C-alpha cells in the first residue's frame, strides 16, 4: 500500500512531503542520513500520513500537498501540533 507522508525536521522545524510504499524504511533511511537532499535536516518525526489506493493516487496527493492550497490544508489540519497546543493524554 502506498501512502503520502509528511515528516517534520526537528532541526529546522520545517516539513516536507513525499510518498512511498514502505514508510518505515523511508523514514529510517532519512533519519540515518542516507538521503543527501535531507541529511542535513535530520532527525525527522512523522506528523502526517495518508494511505492511498495505488502509486498514482499517492503521487497525485503528494503533488497537491506541494501546492499553495495543499500546504494550507496541511497547516490547518496540523495546526494544534505545529503550535504546540495538542491536548495532553490522561496517563
Backbone as JSON Lines, residues from 0, in Angstrom:
{"i":0,"aa":"X","n":[0.84,-1.18,0.0],"ca":[0.0,0.0,0.0],"c":[0.89,1.24,0.0]}
{"i":1,"aa":"X","n":[0.51,2.2,-0.78],"ca":[1.25,3.45,-0.85],"c":[0.66,4.46,0.13]}
{"i":2,"aa":"X","n":[1.48,5.42,0.51],"ca":[1.0,6.5,1.36],"c":[1.74,7.78,1.03]}
{"i":3,"aa":"X","n":[1.09,8.87,1.3],"ca":[1.71,10.19,1.22],"c":[1.99,10.58,2.66]}
{"i":4,"aa":"X","n":[3.2,11.06,2.91],"ca":[3.6,11.3,4.3],"c":[4.25,12.67,4.44]}
{"i":5,"aa":"X","n":[4.21,13.17,5.68],"ca":[4.79,14.47,5.99],"c":[5.64,14.35,7.24]}
{"i":6,"aa":"X","n":[6.97,14.35,7.09],"ca":[7.84,14.37,8.26],"c":[8.27,15.8,8.58]}
{"i":7,"aa":"X","n":[8.47,16.06,9.85],"ca":[8.91,17.37,10.32],"c":[10.35,17.26,10.78]}
{"i":8,"aa":"X","n":[11.19,18.2,10.34],"ca":[12.58,18.22,10.77],"c":[12.65,18.81,12.17]}
{"i":9,"aa":"X","n":[13.23,18.07,13.1],"ca":[13.41,18.6,14.46],"c":[14.51,19.64,14.49]}
{"i":10,"aa":"X","n":[15.35,19.66,13.47],"ca":[16.46,20.6,13.43],"c":[16.02,22.0,13.0]}
{"i":11,"aa":"X","n":[15.24,22.09,11.92],"ca":[14.85,23.41,11.43],"c":[13.35,23.7,11.52]}
{"i":12,"aa":"X","n":[12.56,22.73,12.0],"ca":[11.13,22.96,12.18],"c":[10.32,23.0,10.9]}
{"i":13,"aa":"X","n":[10.91,22.59,9.79],"ca":[10.2,22.6,8.51],"c":[9.8,21.18,8.14]}
{"i":14,"aa":"X","n":[8.72,21.07,7.36],"ca":[8.3,19.75,6.92],"c":[8.44,19.63,5.42]}
{"i":15,"aa":"X","n":[8.43,18.41,4.95],"ca":[8.4,18.16,3.52],"c":[7.38,17.07,3.26]}
{"i":16,"aa":"X","n":[7.06,16.87,1.99],"ca":[6.05,15.9,1.59],"c":[6.68,14.86,0.67]}
{"i":17,"aa":"X","n":[6.3,13.61,0.85],"ca":[6.77,12.55,-0.02],"c":[5.75,11.44,-0.1]}
{"i":18,"aa":"X","n":[6.05,10.44,-0.92],"ca":[5.19,9.26,-0.97],"c":[6.07,8.03,-1.01]}
{"i":19,"aa":"X","n":[5.54,6.91,-0.56],"ca":[6.3,5.67,-0.51],"c":[5.36,4.48,-0.37]}
{"i":20,"aa":"X","n":[5.91,3.3,-0.61],"ca":[5.15,2.09,-0.33],"c":[5.74,1.34,0.87]}
{"i":21,"aa":"X","n":[6.76,1.96,1.51],"ca":[7.36,1.39,2.71],"c":[7.77,2.54,3.63]}
{"i":22,"aa":"X","n":[6.82,3.02,4.4],"ca":[7.03,4.21,5.22],"c":[8.13,4.02,6.25]}
{"i":23,"aa":"X","n":[8.15,2.9,6.92],"ca":[9.15,2.66,7.95],"c":[10.57,2.71,7.37]}
{"i":24,"aa":"X","n":[10.79,2.06,6.24],"ca":[12.11,2.06,5.62],"c":[12.49,3.45,5.13]}
{"i":25,"aa":"X","n":[11.52,4.18,4.6],"ca":[11.8,5.53,4.09],"c":[12.23,6.46,5.22]}
{"i":26,"aa":"X","n":[11.5,6.44,6.32],"ca":[11.85,7.31,7.45],"c":[13.18,6.9,8.07]}
{"i":27,"aa":"X","n":[13.43,5.6,8.13],"ca":[14.7,5.11,8.65],"c":[15.87,5.62,7.81]}
{"i":28,"aa":"X","n":[15.75,5.53,6.49],"ca":[16.84,5.98,5.63],"c":[17.04,7.5,5.73]}
{"i":29,"aa":"X","n":[15.97,8.24,5.88],"ca":[16.09,9.7,6.06],"c":[16.79,10.01,7.38]}
{"i":30,"aa":"X","n":[16.38,9.35,8.43],"ca":[16.95,9.64,9.75],"c":[18.38,9.14,9.91]}
{"i":31,"aa":"X","n":[18.8,8.19,9.1],"ca":[20.18,7.71,9.15],"c":[21.09,8.5,8.22]}
{"i":32,"aa":"X","n":[20.54,9.49,7.5],"ca":[21.34,10.35,6.65],"c":[21.69,9.75,5.3]}
{"i":33,"aa":"X","n":[20.95,8.76,4.86],"ca":[21.24,8.1,3.58],"c":[20.73,8.87,2.37]}
{"i":34,"aa":"X","n":[19.97,9.92,2.6],"ca":[19.42,10.73,1.51],"c":[20.08,12.1,1.57]}
{"i":35,"aa":"X","n":[20.92,12.39,0.56],"ca":[21.7,13.63,0.57],"c":[20.85,14.89,0.68]}
{"i":36,"aa":"X","n":[19.7,14.91,0.02],"ca":[18.89,16.13,-0.01],"c":[18.31,16.51,1.34]}
{"i":37,"aa":"X","n":[18.23,15.57,2.28],"ca":[17.65,15.88,3.59],"c":[18.56,15.51,4.76]}
{"i":38,"aa":"X","n":[19.75,15.01,4.5],"ca":[20.6,14.52,5.59],"c":[20.98,15.63,6.58]}
{"i":39,"aa":"X","n":[21.12,16.85,6.11],"ca":[21.5,17.96,6.98],"c":[20.34,18.45,7.85]}
{"i":40,"aa":"X","n":[19.13,17.96,7.59],"ca":[17.94,18.41,8.34],"c":[17.46,17.41,9.37]}
{"i":41,"aa":"X","n":[18.11,16.29,9.5],"ca":[17.64,15.25,10.41],"c":[17.92,15.59,11.85]}
{"i":42,"aa":"X","n":[17.19,15.03,12.78],"ca":[16.23,13.94,12.67],"c":[14.83,14.44,12.28]}
{"i":43,"aa":"X","n":[14.04,13.49,11.79],"ca":[12.67,13.76,11.37],"c":[11.69,13.0,12.25]}
{"i":44,"aa":"X","n":[10.53,13.58,12.42],"ca":[9.44,12.9,13.12],"c":[8.22,12.95,12.19]}
{"i":45,"aa":"X","n":[7.54,11.84,12.06],"ca":[6.36,11.77,11.19],"c":[5.21,12.52,11.85]}
{"i":46,"aa":"X","n":[4.62,13.47,11.11],"ca":[3.5,14.22,11.68],"c":[2.19,14.0,10.93]}
{"i":47,"aa":"X","n":[2.26,13.39,9.74],"ca":[1.03,13.14,8.98],"c":[1.28,12.04,7.97]}
{"i":48,"aa":"X","n":[0.3,11.19,7.79],"ca":[0.39,10.11,6.81],"c":[-1.01,9.84,6.28]}
{"i":49,"aa":"X","n":[-1.11,9.66,4.99],"ca":[-2.4,9.41,4.35],"c":[-2.26,8.19,3.45]}
{"i":50,"aa":"X","n":[-3.03,7.15,3.7],"ca":[-2.99,5.94,2.88],"c":[-3.63,6.21,1.52]}
{"i":51,"aa":"X","n":[-3.05,5.61,0.49],"ca":[-3.57,5.77,-0.87],"c":[-3.79,4.39,-1.49]}
{"i":52,"aa":"X","n":[-4.7,4.31,-2.43],"ca":[-5.05,3.04,-3.05],"c":[-3.91,2.5,-3.91]}
{"i":53,"aa":"X","n":[-3.23,3.39,-4.63],"ca":[-2.15,2.95,-5.51],"c":[-1.12,4.07,-5.67]}
{"i":54,"aa":"X","n":[-0.06,3.79,-6.41],"ca":[1.03,4.76,-6.58],"c":[0.55,6.03,-7.26]}
{"i":55,"aa":"X","n":[-0.3,5.9,-8.25],"ca":[-0.81,7.06,-8.98],"c":[-1.53,8.03,-8.04]}
{"i":56,"aa":"X","n":[-2.37,7.5,-7.16],"ca":[-3.08,8.34,-6.2],"c":[-2.12,8.99,-5.21]}
{"i":57,"aa":"X","n":[-1.1,8.25,-4.79],"ca":[-0.11,8.8,-3.85],"c":[0.65,9.95,-4.48]}
{"i":58,"aa":"X","n":[1.04,9.79,-5.75],"ca":[1.76,10.86,-6.46],"c":[0.86,12.08,-6.63]}
{"i":59,"aa":"X","n":[-0.39,11.85,-6.97],"ca":[-1.34,12.96,-7.14],"c":[-1.52,13.73,-5.82]}
{"i":60,"aa":"X","n":[-1.62,12.99,-4.72],"ca":[-1.79,13.64,-3.41],"c":[-0.53,14.4,-3.01]}
{"i":61,"aa":"X","n":[0.63,13.81,-3.27],"ca":[1.9,14.48,-2.98],"c":[1.99,15.8,-3.75]}
{"i":62,"aa":"X","n":[1.66,15.77,-5.02],"ca":[1.71,16.99,-5.84],"c":[0.75,18.05,-5.29]}
{"i":63,"aa":"X","n":[-0.44,17.62,-4.86],"ca":[-1.39,18.57,-4.28],"c":[-0.82,19.2,-3.01]}
{"i":64,"aa":"X","n":[-0.24,18.39,-2.13],"ca":[0.3,18.92,-0.88],"c":[1.43,19.9,-1.11]}
{"i":65,"aa":"X","n":[2.06,19.86,-2.27],"ca":[3.16,20.78,-2.57],"c":[2.67,22.09,-3.19]}
{"i":66,"aa":"X","n":[1.36,22.19,-3.45],"ca":[0.79,23.44,-3.96],"c":[0.47,24.36,-2.78]}
{"i":67,"aa":"X","n":[0.16,25.6,-3.09],"ca":[-0.21,26.55,-2.04],"c":[-1.42,26.05,-1.26]}
{"i":68,"aa":"X","n":[-2.46,25.62,-1.97],"ca":[-3.68,25.14,-1.29],"c":[-3.39,23.88,-0.48]}
{"i":69,"aa":"X","n":[-2.55,23.01,-0.99],"ca":[-2.18,21.81,-0.26],"c":[-1.43,22.12,1.02]}
{"i":70,"aa":"X","n":[-0.53,23.09,0.95],"ca":[0.22,23.5,2.15],"c":[-0.72,24.1,3.19]}
{"i":71,"aa":"X","n":[-1.7,24.88,2.72],"ca":[-2.68,25.46,3.64],"c":[-3.54,24.36,4.27]}
{"i":72,"aa":"X","n":[-3.91,23.36,3.49],"ca":[-4.67,22.23,4.02],"c":[-3.88,21.55,5.14]}
{"i":73,"aa":"X","n":[-2.61,21.25,4.89],"ca":[-1.78,20.58,5.89],"c":[-1.6,21.44,7.13]}
{"i":74,"aa":"X","n":[-1.32,22.72,6.94],"ca":[-1.11,23.59,8.09],"c":[-2.37,23.71,8.94]}
{"i":75,"aa":"X","n":[-3.53,23.76,8.28],"ca":[-4.79,23.82,9.02],"c":[-5.06,22.5,9.73]}
{"i":76,"aa":"X","n":[-4.82,21.4,9.05],"ca":[-5.06,20.07,9.61],"c":[-4.14,19.8,10.8]}
{"i":77,"aa":"X","n":[-2.92,20.33,10.74],"ca":[-1.91,20.08,11.77],"c":[-1.7,21.26,12.71]}
{"i":78,"aa":"X","n":[-2.62,22.19,12.7],"ca":[-2.48,23.43,13.47],"c":[-2.14,23.18,14.94]}
{"i":79,"aa":"X","n":[-2.86,22.29,15.58],"ca":[-2.62,22.01,17.01],"c":[-1.21,21.48,17.24]}
{"i":80,"aa":"X","n":[-0.77,20.59,16.37],"ca":[0.57,20.02,16.53],"c":[1.65,21.09,16.29]}
{"i":81,"aa":"X","n":[1.49,21.86,15.23],"ca":[2.51,22.83,14.86],"c":[2.61,24.0,15.84]}
{"i":82,"aa":"X","n":[1.52,24.31,16.54],"ca":[1.55,25.41,17.5],"c":[1.83,24.93,18.91]}
{"i":83,"aa":"X","n":[1.94,23.62,19.09],"ca":[2.24,23.08,20.41],"c":[1.06,23.05,21.35]}
{"i":84,"aa":"X","n":[-0.15,23.17,20.82],"ca":[-1.33,23.18,21.69],"c":[-2.1,21.86,21.63]}
{"i":85,"aa":"X","n":[-1.37,20.77,21.51],"ca":[-2.0,19.45,21.5],"c":[-2.54,19.14,22.89]}
{"i":86,"aa":"X","n":[-3.72,18.53,22.98],"ca":[-4.23,18.14,24.3],"c":[-3.33,17.07,24.92]}
{"i":87,"aa":"X","n":[-3.15,17.13,26.2],"ca":[-2.3,16.15,26.89],"c":[-3.09,14.88,27.16]}
{"i":88,"aa":"X","n":[-2.39,13.76,27.15],"ca":[-3.06,12.49,27.45],"c":[-3.3,12.39,28.95]}
{"i":89,"aa":"X","n":[-4.19,11.51,29.35],"ca":[-4.56,11.36,30.76],"c":[-3.8,10.23,31.43]}
{"i":90,"aa":"X","n":[-2.58,10.0,31.1],"ca":[-1.78,8.9,31.68],"c":[-1.66,9.02,33.16]}
